[in-house]
Amino acid sequence: MALGVHVRHMGAPAGRPGGRLKAWPTKTSGGAMSFGLYIVGFIVLVIGLAMGAYLLHVPPRWIGVGVVVMIGIGIITGVTSTRRPDPS
């Protein structure tokens, strides 16, 4: 779920000494942030695997094929794991 920030006043008014603002996380649109985080994490994983393959002297053509396949698998698993159920 994506989180927004709702600012709530705590204590004295903000212009007076002792007044402070506190941020409370609020839910905005569900699912978008978790999918984004999933994809970012998966891309970091794919980059790490590609760098490891390069250091093992795997031909660049096969590294590219592996990257494309892994990104496809990441998108498919990201969509299925972060999908919300139908409201029926």
VMD Tcl script that draws the C-alpha trace (Angstrom):
set ca {
  {0.00 0.00 0.00}
  {1.17 3.49 -0.75}
  {1.51 5.78 2.21}
  {0.78 9.48 2.24}
  {1.56 11.86 5.05}
  {-1.08 13.66 7.09}
  {0.32 16.46 9.23}
  {-1.40 16.74 12.61}
  {-0.83 19.52 15.10}
  {0.30 18.40 18.55}
  {0.41 20.74 21.56}
  {0.52 24.54 21.30}
  {-0.06 26.36 17.99}
  {2.84 26.11 15.54}
  {3.87 29.79 16.03}
  {4.24 29.46 19.79}
  {7.07 27.82 21.70}
  {6.36 24.19 22.39}
  {4.17 23.80 19.32}
  {5.19 20.99 17.01}
  {3.84 19.20 13.98}
  {3.78 15.44 13.81}
  {3.45 13.45 10.60}
  {1.10 10.46 10.64}
  {1.19 7.96 7.75}
  {-2.14 7.56 6.01}
  {-3.25 5.08 3.38}
  {-3.84 6.59 -0.06}
  {-3.93 4.28 -3.08}
  {-3.39 0.63 -2.25}
  {-0.94 -1.61 -4.06}
  {1.00 0.92 -6.12}
  {3.91 1.40 -3.73}
  {4.31 -2.25 -2.89}
  {4.52 -3.15 -6.59}
  {7.08 -0.40 -7.13}
  {9.19 -1.61 -4.23}
  {8.93 -5.18 -5.49}
  {10.14 -4.21 -8.96}
  {12.99 -2.04 -7.61}
  {14.18 -4.90 -5.41}
  {13.92 -7.36 -8.28}
  {15.90 -5.05 -10.59}
  {18.64 -4.79 -7.95}
  {18.69 -8.60 -7.81}
  {18.91 -8.88 -11.61}
  {21.76 -6.34 -11.75}
  {23.65 -8.29 -9.11}
  {23.19 -11.55 -10.99}
  {24.26 -9.93 -14.27}
  {27.41 -8.54 -12.65}
  {28.18 -11.97 -11.22}
  {27.71 -13.56 -14.63}
  {30.04 -10.96 -16.15}
  {32.70 -11.75 -13.56}
  {32.32 -15.45 -14.42}
  {33.01 -14.58 -18.10}
  {29.55 -15.51 -19.38}
  {29.11 -14.17 -22.94}
  {27.30 -10.78 -22.98}
  {24.61 -12.12 -25.33}
  {23.53 -14.70 -22.72}
  {23.71 -12.14 -19.93}
  {21.27 -9.98 -21.92}
  {18.95 -12.93 -22.51}
  {19.01 -13.74 -18.80}
  {18.28 -10.13 -17.83}
  {15.29 -9.91 -20.17}
  {13.88 -13.22 -18.91}
  {14.41 -12.28 -15.26}
  {12.72 -8.88 -15.70}
  {9.75 -10.59 -17.35}
  {9.50 -13.08 -14.50}
  {9.78 -10.21 -12.00}
  {6.93 -8.27 -13.58}
  {4.68 -11.33 -13.70}
  {5.36 -12.32 -10.09}
  {5.11 -8.69 -8.93}
  {1.69 -8.25 -10.48}
  {0.37 -11.54 -9.10}
  {1.74 -10.97 -5.59}
  {0.60 -7.35 -5.22}
  {-2.77 -7.68 -6.94}
  {-5.76 -6.85 -4.76}
  {-8.80 -9.16 -4.78}
  {-11.91 -8.06 -6.66}
  {-14.44 -6.25 -4.42}
  {-17.28 -8.69 -5.12}
}
mol new
graphics top color blue
foreach p $ca { graphics top sphere $p radius 0.5 }
foreach p [lrange $ca 0 end-1] q [lrange $ca 1 end] { graphics top cylinder $p $q radius 0.2 }
display resetview
